[in-house]
């Protein structure tokens, strides 16, 4: 177990460094979107492109991996919606709670971490999971989030649903990660190599992806906590001054901990059970690929779900707490999962 901790520790240490830098205001909160932009639009797409181009096309088109991962992702979404939706949590909050339970931090954290542990052969299954979560899981949860207005009179509900569908489609189109994955698949299929100067430029950006992405995760988590605290403080002042604005209560642990448990415990167990069953039934899923996707499921929640929740008016404070708790708990649970699978 100690060798695994020695590998994983630097990754979580970089997250902690980003968190501390933002909390201490050494990193201005206004600079965090710039870091996000660099990782999302430059460094991470270059890293995915390199891994995709260097991975055999058969691994990138592994239908068994896509089937097992997809069924488990949809099962987690359905289960979390059924588990959490109540009089306090409507469709919007339940849908983004389901997304934060089913969508691991594969791009920012999983790719560099699992490649460091398992080698470059882990990239193929991870690319498949990223593509599914970006295109299917995210779009499904955004659609579910609009069901709160489905029963509204007139065209308001239909307008909200169609607007959400357009936003989801636009989010897929302008997100560079699916396109970088597609380009990597095409390069792998055609066995093309990029010209030397372009390849070296992409390599430099790809090498920057891991440290900057991990640092940014911590900074984003710190910013979410700081903004939530400032929002509550301003609401309390407004209430005291008689403006009628009530403070926003922090999400109770009963709305947070079950989702954390689903993400870090039930999700990887479900992937392992379904994958092992598929192998027993003769599905051409390799044991190595199963190990990769189980470890992907054991990752903490994706930090970008917080931005999506804020954009669609969900309880972003609850989502940010779930992401923070899964990230902190994964420092202990993820090495344990690696040790058990190895």
C-alpha positions as a printed Julia matrix, in Angstrom:
342×3 Matrix{Float64}:
   0.0     0.0     0.0
   2.87    2.41    0.75
   4.17    2.36   -2.86
   0.68    3.33   -4.06
   0.52    6.23   -1.61
   3.94    7.37   -2.8
   2.56    7.57   -6.35
  -0.76    9.22   -5.49
   0.51   11.66   -2.85
   1.99   14.25   -5.28
  -1.31   14.44   -7.18
  -3.34   15.2    -4.06
  -0.56   17.48   -2.78
  -0.93   19.64   -5.91
  -4.69   19.84   -5.29
  -4.02   20.88   -1.69
  -1.51   23.49   -2.88
  -4.09   25.02   -5.22
  -6.68   25.02   -2.45
  -4.3    26.71    0.0
  -3.18   29.29   -2.56
  -6.76   30.33   -3.32
  -7.88   30.34    0.32
  -4.9    32.51    1.29
  -5.61   34.77   -1.74
  -2.06   34.2    -3.0
  -3.89   33.21   -6.17
  -6.56   35.85   -6.92
  -9.98   34.33   -7.41
 -10.25   36.3   -10.65
  -7.28   34.33  -12.04
  -8.89   30.91  -11.58
 -11.06   31.1   -14.73
  -7.88   31.78  -16.68
  -6.29   28.62  -15.3
  -9.44   26.7   -16.18
  -9.34   28.06  -19.72
  -5.71   27.07  -20.18
  -6.34   23.52  -18.97
  -9.67   23.0   -20.74
  -8.86   24.6   -24.1
  -5.12   24.03  -24.47
  -3.27   21.62  -22.16
  -5.83   18.86  -21.58
  -6.97   18.56  -25.24
  -3.32   18.23  -26.27
  -2.78   15.49  -23.7
  -5.9    13.59  -24.86
  -4.86   14.05  -28.48
  -1.43   12.56  -27.81
  -2.83    9.61  -25.88
  -5.49    9.01  -28.52
  -3.03    9.15  -31.4
  -0.65    6.81  -29.59
  -3.28    4.23  -28.6
  -4.22    1.32  -30.9
  -7.54    1.99  -32.57
  -9.01   -1.26  -31.22
  -8.65    0.03  -27.65
 -10.29    3.35  -28.54
 -13.3     1.57  -30.1
 -13.73   -1.06  -27.37
 -17.49   -1.58  -27.29
 -17.29   -3.73  -24.15
 -15.77   -0.88  -22.15
 -18.38    1.56  -23.48
 -21.23   -0.84  -22.67
 -20.15   -1.6   -19.09
 -19.3     2.02  -18.32
 -22.46    3.35  -19.94
 -24.84    0.98  -18.15
 -23.2     1.77  -14.79
 -23.29    5.53  -15.41
 -26.98    5.44  -16.29
 -27.7     3.22  -13.27
 -25.92    5.67  -10.95
 -27.85    8.61  -12.41
 -31.19    6.83  -11.97
 -30.33    5.59   -8.48
 -29.15    8.95   -7.16
 -32.19   10.77   -8.57
 -34.5     8.25   -6.9
 -32.49    8.34   -3.66
 -32.23   12.1    -3.25
 -35.3    13.66   -4.83
 -37.76   14.83   -2.17
 -39.76   17.89   -1.1
 -36.52   19.81   -0.5
 -34.59   18.61   -3.55
 -36.36   19.04   -6.88
 -35.44   17.71  -10.3
 -32.81   20.38  -10.87
 -30.82   19.68   -7.71
 -31.39   15.91   -7.94
 -30.15   15.81  -11.54
 -26.91   17.64  -10.8
 -26.45   15.54   -7.67
 -26.71   12.5    -9.96
 -24.21   14.02  -12.39
 -21.68   14.72   -9.64
 -22.06   11.08   -8.5
 -21.64    9.57  -11.97
 -19.04   11.9   -13.51
 -15.52   11.29  -12.15
 -12.67   13.78  -12.5
 -11.11   11.73  -15.28
  -9.79   14.53  -17.46
  -8.16   16.78  -14.87
  -7.03   14.03  -12.5
  -7.64   10.51  -13.75
  -5.61   10.54  -16.96
  -2.29   11.63  -15.44
  -2.82    9.63  -12.24
  -3.77    6.31  -13.83
  -1.12    6.59  -16.53
   1.43    7.08  -13.74
   0.12    3.97  -11.93
  -0.82    1.62  -14.79
   1.12    2.92  -17.77
   0.08    4.39  -21.12
  -2.19    1.41  -21.89
  -4.7     2.87  -19.42
  -5.41    5.79  -21.77
  -7.71    3.91  -24.17
 -10.43    2.88  -21.68
 -10.23    6.29  -19.99
 -10.81    8.11  -23.28
 -13.94    6.02  -23.82
 -15.3     6.93  -20.37
 -14.55   10.63  -20.9
 -16.36   10.66  -24.24
 -19.43    8.9   -22.8
 -19.66   11.19  -19.78
 -19.21   14.36  -21.82
 -21.78   13.44  -24.45
 -24.33   11.13  -22.79
 -24.22   11.45  -18.99
 -23.97   15.25  -18.94
 -26.7    15.72  -21.56
 -29.05   13.32  -19.77
 -28.64   15.06  -16.42
 -29.13   18.5   -17.96
 -32.35   17.23  -19.56
 -33.54   15.8   -16.22
 -32.75   19.1   -14.5
 -35.4    20.83  -16.63
 -38.26   18.57  -15.49
 -39.1    20.99  -12.67
 -40.71   23.23  -15.3
 -42.22   20.44  -17.4
 -45.63   20.88  -15.83
 -45.8    24.65  -16.14
 -48.72   26.09  -18.05
 -48.32   27.3   -21.61
 -45.06   27.08  -23.47
 -42.84   28.02  -20.49
 -41.96   24.44  -19.63
 -41.35   23.48  -23.26
 -39.26   26.61  -23.79
 -37.12   25.8   -20.73
 -36.58   22.23  -21.91
 -35.67   23.26  -25.45
 -33.34   25.95  -24.13
 -31.61   23.38  -21.9
 -31.25   21.03  -24.88
 -29.65   23.81  -26.92
 -27.28   24.65  -24.06
 -26.3    21.0   -23.68
 -25.67   20.64  -27.42
 -23.72   23.88  -27.53
 -21.67   22.76  -24.52
 -20.69   19.57  -26.38
 -19.86   21.45  -29.58
 -17.65   24.12  -27.98
 -15.95   21.71  -25.57
 -12.55   20.94  -27.12
 -12.1    17.61  -25.33
 -14.49   15.53  -27.51
 -12.91   17.03  -30.62
  -9.38   16.29  -29.42
 -10.45   12.71  -28.67
 -11.99   12.4   -32.14
  -8.87   13.79  -33.8
  -6.7    11.4   -31.8
  -8.9     8.47  -32.91
  -8.58    9.55  -36.54
  -4.8     9.89  -36.28
  -4.6     6.46  -34.66
  -6.82    4.86  -37.31
  -4.86    6.44  -40.18
  -1.5     5.89  -38.43
  -0.55    9.47  -39.18
   2.09   11.42  -37.31
   2.02   15.18  -36.9
   4.93   17.23  -38.26
   7.81   17.57  -35.79
   7.35   21.22  -34.72
   3.59   20.79  -34.24
   4.1    17.54  -32.36
   6.63   19.16  -30.01
   4.3    22.11  -29.37
   1.47   19.75  -28.51
   3.82   17.74  -26.3
   4.82   20.84  -24.34
   1.18   21.78  -23.71
   0.33   18.17  -22.81
   3.15   18.02  -20.28
   1.71   21.11  -18.56
  -1.75   19.57  -18.25
  -1.23   17.43  -15.15
   0.28   19.92  -12.68
  -1.85   22.87  -13.78
  -5.06   20.82  -13.84
  -4.48   19.43  -10.35
  -3.56   22.86   -8.96
  -6.68   24.28  -10.62
  -8.94   21.65   -9.03
  -7.84   22.81   -5.58
  -8.26   26.46   -6.5
 -11.77   25.85   -7.87
 -12.8    24.02   -4.69
 -11.46   26.85   -2.54
 -13.21   29.47   -4.65
 -16.54   27.62   -4.36
 -16.21   27.52   -0.56
 -15.22   31.2    -0.34
 -18.0    32.4    -2.64
 -20.6    30.34   -0.77
 -19.46   31.84    2.54
 -19.52   35.39    1.12
 -22.99   34.79   -0.33
 -24.32   33.61    3.02
 -22.72   36.59    4.79
 -24.2    39.12    2.36
 -27.62   37.47    2.66
 -27.41   37.65    6.45
 -26.53   41.36    6.29
 -29.38   42.0     3.88
 -31.83   40.24    6.2
 -30.58   42.23    9.18
 -31.12   45.46    7.23
 -34.7    44.45    6.51
 -34.4    44.0     2.76
 -36.3    40.73    2.92
 -33.49   38.59    1.6
 -33.0    35.41    3.62
 -29.65   33.71    4.1
 -29.04   30.59    2.03
 -28.73   27.63    4.38
 -25.78   25.33    3.88
 -26.77   21.95    2.46
 -27.26   19.47    5.32
 -24.97   16.46    5.51
 -27.95   14.22    4.75
 -28.0    15.78    1.26
 -24.22   15.41    0.79
 -22.89   12.22    2.39
 -25.13    9.72    0.53
 -23.93   11.09   -2.81
 -20.31   10.97   -1.61
 -20.8     7.31   -0.67
 -22.32    6.51   -4.05
 -19.44    8.18   -5.88
 -16.54    6.62   -3.99
 -18.01    3.27   -2.97
 -21.07    2.14   -4.91
 -19.97    3.43   -8.32
 -16.66    1.48   -8.47
 -18.31   -1.59   -6.92
 -21.04   -1.48   -9.54
 -18.52   -1.19  -12.38
 -16.49   -4.07  -10.96
 -19.53   -6.31  -10.48
 -20.99   -5.62  -13.92
 -17.6    -5.92  -15.6
 -16.79   -9.21  -13.86
 -20.23  -10.53  -14.8
 -19.69   -9.47  -18.42
 -16.35  -11.29  -18.54
 -17.95  -14.4   -17.05
 -20.65  -14.29  -19.75
 -18.01  -14.14  -22.48
 -18.01  -10.42  -23.3
 -14.61   -9.48  -24.79
 -13.65   -7.19  -21.9
 -10.06   -7.57  -20.78
  -9.16   -7.7   -17.11
  -6.74   -4.78  -17.63
  -9.5    -2.6   -19.11
 -11.83   -3.54  -16.24
  -9.21   -2.47  -13.69
  -8.88    0.89  -15.46
 -12.59    1.71  -15.51
 -13.08    0.56  -11.91
 -10.32    2.95  -10.84
 -11.88    5.7   -12.97
 -15.14    5.15  -11.08
 -13.21    5.4    -7.79
 -11.97    8.91   -8.65
 -13.54   11.96   -6.94
 -16.27   13.93   -8.65
 -15.49   16.17  -11.62
 -14.94   19.78  -10.6
 -16.62   21.17  -13.74
 -20.02   19.91  -12.52
 -20.01   22.83  -10.1
 -19.84   25.28  -13.0
 -22.67   23.49  -14.8
 -24.82   23.52  -11.66
 -24.27   27.25  -11.26
 -25.15   27.87  -14.91
 -28.45   25.99  -14.63
 -29.48   27.42  -11.25
 -29.0    24.32   -9.09
 -27.78   24.35   -5.49
 -24.12   24.9    -6.31
 -23.15   24.99   -2.61
 -24.3    21.37   -2.23
 -22.51   20.29   -5.41
 -19.28   22.03   -4.35
 -19.4    20.31   -0.95
 -19.84   16.91   -2.59
 -16.86   17.56   -4.87
 -14.75   18.72   -1.93
 -15.69   15.75    0.26
 -15.06   13.21   -2.51
 -11.68   14.79   -3.27
 -10.57   14.73    0.37
 -11.89   11.2     0.99
 -10.32    9.9    -2.23
  -6.88   10.65   -0.78
  -7.48    7.55    1.36
 -10.03    5.54   -0.64
  -8.33    5.69   -4.05
  -4.98    4.16   -2.96
  -7.01    1.47   -1.17
  -8.87    0.69   -4.39
  -5.58    0.52   -6.31
  -4.1    -1.82   -3.7
  -7.12   -4.13   -3.79
  -7.2    -4.34   -7.59
  -3.47   -4.9    -7.95
